[in-house]
Amino acid sequence: MKLSELLGVLDEPIEDFLLANLGEAVVAGVTSDSRSVEAGFVFVGIPGLQVDGTQFVPQALENGAVLVVVSDQSDFPPDFDARGKPILRIQDPHLALARLAGAYFPAPLEQVAAVTGTNGKTSIASFLRQIWASQGIAAANIGTIGIEGPKGTRYGGLTTPDPVGLMQSVQGLVAEGVTHLALEASSHGLEQKRLDCLSVDIGAFTNLTRDHLDYHGTFEAYRAAKSQLFSRLVRDGGTAIINLDDPSGAHFLKVAKARRLTCLTVGRSSDADLIVRSIDVEGFDQRVHLGGIWGEIDCFVPLVGSFQVSNALVAGLMAYAGGLKPQDIIDAICGLTGARGRMELVGQSGADTAIYVDYSHTPDSLEVALKALRPFVKGRLICVFGAGGDRDTGKRPLMGQASNNFADYSIVTDDNPRSEDPALIRAAVMETVTNGVEVAGRQKAISLGVDMMTSGDILLVAGKGHETGQTIKGEILPFSDHEAIAKALAEIEKGAAL
């Protein structure tokens, strides 16, 4: 692709001398990582919270960049002379990177759907893929747990990958025959325009609770970032799916209507398009009676928790907006399997017990998870959890309060302490805990939880979900809640055999 063609996707004015001198150059790649630049690459210097990518312009040019794109508000390194260099200064490098990546890595898809909210994004994206797949559609979802597609799961690290990595992944999926894609839209990803490399047909909102305030500063700013899915990202004429059961649902509905998007809502309110009339627990499953646009119909959800009902129905409405028939969607929901680390049943410790792993790492999501399990508890509800380091410190005592209020026994341990002293984090969580103990070391805490279980007990191991590492003092050490639980169960078996 010629540079002149690539730059055509930008709304920014391009200086004539750049096009005259460089327009015929053939682009060999697009990146925001100066270390990846090779001859013929376009380098985009992204202003970050700690480091501005403009500082790496000299390195990118030395490595052979045909053009560098930087913010018109950024300063070059003091000893760098920009005169005569192939440099384009623009207002929004984040948007430029996304559009350049989308143009350089074209990946034609029939439908793209994105879901935002604090909790439930991973489950909904996975559920939508499963619903599509039930109708023979080659589908994939990309998000926190990585990529799930026709060829299985490839684990990743970011909820919303950077545009270049995202489009490279999408190109690979298209090469495998994928036509439908479900994505998680994080607040960071929306703010940094990481999804602007794609045309989004369907957007969905799940819920909004306190999270990422260390990045956004205020709850209002966090909500505004999430709102961008509907205020600008979903294409003109696209569809918005809104969960009205969440207090913020009305706000997101208003934003979507202001764009004149087609809006479909779900919830217990009679104002919803898809009405949840009742939920009945059947063993570890749920039967839901629905009303509204799909008629009076029962839907069987083979998952624990009313929030999973909401997640399944949001995914169902997204599939409906894309053209699937209600009965086909209902039938597909009956066969859903939970996403890894999302209220996932991972084992038992004796008769009539259950051990769940869940990614709930905010006070609200922990409360929701514990409330979801309560109807199934015959004995005690035990909770192993912690709080992350280098993140919103205000939620630590709130995490403790959630477990204190809704679990029978709390075991406070380490999550990802990052650069902080884990003992200080645990102490902050323990300020509001009166129904349990503090245990240093996550494996030790999980082993205690498993070991203390008796008939009728349920254990929730919360906070890390699908993660396979624990971040401690700059290092990511191998750690999996799944493996820790398996080890604890094996120790019990070994002890019983002696």
N, C-alpha and C positions, 0 to 999 in steps of 0.2 A: 504494500500500500504506500502511495506517495504521501509525503508530509502534507501537501496542500489538501489532499482528500481528507486526511485524518483531522486536520485543524478545522475543517468545514463543520464539524459537529459542535464546535464551541460557539457560544453566543457572543463571546468577547471579540472586539475588533482586533485584527491582525495587522501589524505594521507592514507596509508595502515592501520595505527592504528585506524583511524576513522571507516573505513569499517569493520575492524576486531571486534571492540568493539561495534559498533552501527548498522551495516548493516542490522541485522535482526529485528531491532526495527520497530514497526508499527507506521506510521505517522498519527497523529490525525488532522493535519491542517497545513496551511501555512499562514504566515502573516508578515507584516512589521510594525505592531503596537504592541509594547511590552505589552500594556494594554490588548490586546486580547489573549495573549499567555495562553494556558492551557497545561496540561500534554500531552506530545507527539507531540507538535507543533514544526515546523521548523520556526525560526525567522530570517528574513533577515534585517540587519541594513543598511538602505539606507542613504548615505551621502546627506544631504540637504543643501540649501543655508545658513540656519541659524543654524540648529542643525544636528549633525551626529548621525544616529541611533545606531552607535556603543556605544554611551554613555548609551544606555538602555540595553546592554547585561546582566549586573548583574540582572536587574529586570526580563528579559526574562527567564534567567536560574532559578531564584528563583520561577518563576511561572510554571516551569516544562518543559521548552523547551528541546527537545531531541537533537537539534542541532541549533547553531546560525551561520549565514553566514554573513561575514562582508568584507569590502574592505581591501586589503592588504596595503592601504595607510592611513588607519584610526588608531587613537590612542584610546586605552581603557581608561576608567576613571583612574585617578592617583592611587587610592587605590585598584584597581582591579587586582588580580593575575590570568592570563589566563592559567597558566600552568595546564595541565591535564584536561582542560575543553573541552567539545564537540564543538569546534570552527573551522570553515572552513574559511580561508582567501583567497579571490579571487580578480581578477582584476575588474570585473564589476558586482556589486550587483544588479543594475537595470535589467540587462539582466538575471541574475540568478533568481530574483524574478519572472519575466515574464515566464521563462521556467518552473520553479517549479509550478507556478500557473496553467499553461497550462496542465502540466502533472497530477497535483493533482485533477483538476476539468475538466476532459475530456468532451468535448462537440462536438460531430461529426456534422459538417455542410456540406452541399453540395457546397455552395458558400459563400465566404466572400469578401466584397468589402469595400474599404476605400477611403475617399476623403480628400485632404488637400488643403490649400489655406487660405488667410486671411478672405474672405467673401464667403458666399454661401454654406458652408459645411452642415449646418443644413438642408437647403432647398433641396440640392441634395440628401442627405441621405434619407430624407423623401420621395422625389419624386421617388427614386429608389425603396423604399419599396412599394409605391403605384403602380408602374408599374409592379413589380413582383406580387403583390396581384391581379392585374387585370387579370392575367393569372392563378389564382387559386393556386399560390405559397404561402405557409405559410412563411411570411417574417417579419422581424423586423429591426428597426434602433435604434442605440444608439448614444447619443451625448449631445449637450448642453441643450436641452430641456428634456432630460431623455431618456426613452425608449418608442418607439411607436411599437406596435405589434398587433397581432390578437385580443388581449384582451383589447386594448385601450392604453392610454398613462399613464406612470408613470413618474412624473417629477423628475429630478435629478439636479446635481449642476456642474459637471465637463464635459468639452467637451470630454476628453478622460479619463475615470476612471482608477484607479490603477488596475494592473493586477488581483489581487485577487477579488476585487469587480466586475471587468469586467467579469471574468470567472464564478463567482457565478451567475451573471445576465444571462450570455449566457447559463449556465446549466439549469436555470429556463425556458428560452425560448425554449430550445431544448425539455424539458419535456412537453411543451405546443404544440409541433409539428413543431416548426420553423425549416426550413432547409436553409434559405437564410438570411444573415445578412449584413446590411450596417452600416458603422462606420464613425465617424468623426475622422480625424487624426490631432490633434493640434500639433503645434511646440514643446510645452512642452512634450506632450505625445510621440512624435517621439524621441526627445532628451533623454527622460527618459525610452525609450523602453517599454512603457506600452502596446503596441499592439503586442509585440513579443511573447505573449502567444497564438497567433492565426496564422494560415497560411492564408495569404491574397492572393486571386486569382486575384483581379482587383483593381488597384489604379487609382485615378483621381486627376488632378490639375485644380483649378478654376482660381485663381488670386493671386497676391501678392502685398500688399501695406504695408505702415508703421504700425507696431503693435508689441507689446511685446518687445520693445527695452530695457525696464527696466530690462528684464530677459536676452535677448540674447546679448545686448550691441551694436551690429551693424546690419545694414540691411543685410549684407553679411552673418553673422552668423545665422540670422533668416532664410534666404533663404536656407542655408546649412542644417538647421534642417528640414525644410520642404522637402528638396530633399531626405532625408533618406527614404521616402516612396518608391521611385523608386531605390535608390542606394543599398538598402539592404532588405527592408521589403517585398515588393511584391515577391512572390515565384519565383524561376527560372521557365521560361516558362509562366509566368503570363502576364497580359495585362495592359498597361498604357493608360489612356484617358487624352488628353491634350487640354486645351483651348488655341488656338493660338492667340485669340484676345488680350490676356494679354501680355504685353511686356516681362514678364518672361517666357512665354510659351516655347520659343525656348530653354531656359536653361534647363527646366524640360524635354523637349523632348530629348535633348542631353544626359541627365543623364539616361533616360529610355533606349535609344538606346545603351548606353554603357553597360547596363546589358543584352542587346539582348532581351528585353521584346517586345512583340507584341504591336505596338503603333497605336492608332487611335486618330485623331485630329478633332477638330470642330472649326469653326470660319468663318469670312467673307472672308478670303483669299482663292484664288483659289487653294492654295496648301493644304488646309484642306481636310480631307477625307469626312467629312460632312460639306457642304458649306451652310452658311446662305446667301441667295441671296437677300432677302428683308424682312422687317418687317412692317406690316401695322396695325395701331391702329383701333380697332373696338369697340367703346364704352369703357368699362374698360377691354377689352380683346385684344389679338393680333393674327394676322394671319401671319405665317412665311412661306416663300417659300424656300425650300431646294433643294440642288443639291448634287452631289457626290455619295457616295456608296449606298444611299437609293433611288437613282434616282431623277428625278424632281417631287417633291411632295409638297403639302401644309400641314402645321401643325398648328392646332389651339391651342393657349396657353391661358387658361382662367385666366391670371394673369397680373399684371401691371409691366411694366418696361422691357427694353431690357435685363437687367441682369438676369431676371427670365427666359427669353428665353434661355439664355446661360446655366443657371442652369438646366432647363428641358432637354436640348439637351445633356449636359454632363451625366445626369442620364440616358437618353435614350441610349447613346453609351455604358454606363456601362452594361445596360441590354442586349444590342446587343452583347457585348463581352461575355456575359454569355450564349448566345444561343437563345435569343428571336428574333422573326421576326420583320422586320421594320414596317410593317403595324400594327401589334399588339402594338408596342411601340407608334406609332403615335396616335392610337385610345386611348391608356391609357393616353397620355399627354393631350388629350382633356378633360379629367376628373380630372386633378390634382387639389388638394386644397393646399393652402399655409401652410407652417409650422407656428405654433403659434409664433407670434411676429416677423414674417418675412414678411414685407410689407403686413400686415394683415389689411383688412378693418374691423373696429370694430364699426362704427356707423356713424350717420349723425346728423348735427345740422341745420335743416331746409332744404328747397328744394334745390336740385342740389348741395349738399355739400358732402364731404366725409372726414372721419377721419381715418388715418392709424397709426398703431403702427409698428415700425421697430427697429431691434436690432443694426442698424448702429451706431457704437461708435468709428469709426476712421474717420479722415478727408476725406479719399477717399470714404469710404462706405457711409458717409453722402452726399457727392457730388453725388454719383451714385444714391442714393435714391431720392434726390431732382430732379435730371435730369430725372429720371424715371417717376416721377409724373407730371412734367411740361406739357407734351402734353395733359394731362387730365384737366388742370386748366383753368377755364373760368373767374375766379375772381382773388383772391390772393392765393399764396402758403405760408402758415404760418408754421414755424418750432419751436417746443419746444425741447430743447436739453441741454446737459451740458457736463462735462468731469469728468472722474474718478480720485479719489485721490490715492496717493501712486503708481502712474503709470507714464509713459512717459510724462513729463511736456512739452516737445517740441511740442506735438500735440494739446495743448490747444488753442493757437491762430490760429492754422490751422483749428480746428473745427469751430471757429468763422468765419474764412475767407470763409469756405465752405458754411455756411449758409448765410453769407453776400452776396456772389456771386450768389447763386442759389435759395434762397428763397426771397419772397417779404417782409416778416416780420420775425424777429428773436426774440425769447423769450429764453434768456439764464437762465438756472436754475441749480439745483443740480442733479447729477447722483448718483454715490456712492462715497461720499467724503472720506470714510474710516477714516483714522486718521487725515486728513488735515482739515484746516479751510475752509468750503465751500465758504465763501466770497472771499478768496484769489484765489480759483480755478475759480470762476465766473469772477473775475476781469481779470484773465489771458485770458480767452475766450473773454471777452468784448473788449480787446485791438484792435481787428480787426472787431468789429461789429459796423456798423453805421446805420443799418436799423431796430433797435429794442430796446428792454429793457432787463434789468436784473431783475429777480424775485426770491427772496429767497423762498425756499419751492416748491417742485415739484408739489404737488397738486394745490397750488395757481397758478403756472405757467400754468398748464394744463387747469385749470378752465378759466384763462384769454384767452388762445388760443381758447377754445370752445366758450366762450362768445362773442368774437369779430368776429366770422364767419358770413358771409352773403352769399347770393346766389352765387354759382359758386366757392366758396372758398374750398380749400383742406388744412387740417391740418395734419402735420406729427409730431408725438411724437416719438422722436428718442433716442436710447441709451440703453434702458433696455429690450425692447422686451418682452420675455416670463417671465422675472424675477418676483418673488413675494415678494422680500425683498429689502431693501435699507440699505447698510452698512454704519453706522455712529458711529465713535469713538468705534470700536470694537464690536458693536452690530448690528445684522441684524434685522431691524425693518420691520414689515409687510408693504409692499407697492407693488401695481400692477398698471401699466399704464392703463390696461384694466378697473380696478375698479375705478381708478381716473377719467377716461373719462366718465364712467357710472354715477358717482356721479355728475360730471359737467353737463351732459345732464339732469339728474334728477332735478338739481337746476334750469335749464332753464325752464323745463316743469312746475315746481312748480311755478315759477315766472309768467309764461304765464297764469296759471290757476287762479292767484289772481286777 
